[in-house]
Amino acid sequence: MSISLIAANCNETAALAAVHLLHPHHNLPPVWLAAPFILLLLMIATGPLLYSHFWEHHYSKVSIGLGGIVAAYYWLNMDQGVRILQHSLEEYLSFIALITALFVVSGGILIRIERRGSPFINGALLLAGALVSNLIGTTGASMLLIRPYIRINEGRIKAFHIVFFIFIVSNIGGALTPIGDPPLFLGFLKGVPFFWSLQKIWMPWMLTLGGLILIFIVLDSRVGRGEMTRPEQSGKISVFGAKGFIYMAMVIGAVFIDPAVMAWVPSLQAILHLPLGIRELIMFAVAFAAYKTADKEALKGNDFNFIPIREVAILFVGIFATMIPALELMGDYASTHAGGFSVTRFYWMTGFFSGVLDNAPTYLSFLAGAFGKFGMDLNSVTDMQKFAYGVSSPVAGDLPSDIYLMAISMAAVFFGSLTYIGNAPNFMVKNIAIQSGVEMPHFIEYIYKYSMPVLIPLFVLIWWLFFT
């Protein structure tokens, strides 16, 4: 989803939400150029709370303006600046193509669960969403299930219902397959065996998921039944617009239509100098076809409109542009200091940056650092397979390489739930919930009221059990 400068002579790779170019080191941007990114984060955090009228009417100008400052600097002052901006544009278009396609397709699928939400029903739905996210990605699962989840809890839904949905379905659930989350797909492209994460991460995944669902059930049990506007129903599950699942399969299949995965796929970027490839064209085409042929009852039942995707598209223009220097500086630090990093430092630093930056290049940055620590080549599939199943560390008493890969992989996926911008579906789920009348916590409240007291203790426990 953005650019990472972590290793020389790396090839272009694809993630579920974007295309990543890893290119040789060049002169780094000045530290002050990270200021627009920090300012944009602060305004996303405080705008809806402290100056909501201004933010509602001018957030697009703020996002594009701050992104424009960084873009102008790269265009005028940086070696390879035009090339970096070009790839950032390609990555943004790849990102927006995926989430637009999944958003539109899921909007045409209406799932009616004719049963009242309860702690155990909700917990079961969250668990099912976590499992499904490994098959259609966290974005796909989030867009498919958030509306029925809100509907079955009509009259009793609280902010924590949506927050735990973000924790479980939009992030942590997708840690078991490369399809689940972009960092794992990048690892798969680099040579990590497809079922490696299922074999290695299932236990911490179950512990974290179990802990979250248990906490959720305790909180939900205090809510009660609430006021209903509709009578109790039979308990059956109905699906309208089922042809949308065919479109969903087409979108997920298109993820793999990339030169980095299939050598026969031509690169439109290289041949025609376009900022998007065959994969993105397919996704936009599927989104258009899905909307035009959607079941009208399904669209109406989902209260479908384009407001959530429009806000995400505008804000992420600024995020993609402004985080370029932040990612470059972070990647340089990881590559030059990783020799002294322990598993603990890899875990927490990968996690922290994944919570505020794009988790896919963060994953690659620290993975490249870990490979350097072990004297291995990130671009060698053979080295990656050895690394994934464990080679001894050159440092006496240190943990083997597969533990490093576990720490980096889990942190990149799990910590995306720390903030609304940690993973793309977080923001979209929040916007859909607000449109449905749910009073959601603002950016800062989400962190201090939910992320810090709920997630951090669980992440500390996982670190203590598996990485010390």
Summary of the structure (lengths in Angstrom):
residues: 468
radius of gyration: 21.4
end to end distance: 31.4
largest distance: 66.2
contacts: 1701
relative contact order: 0.16
helix: 68%
strand: 3%
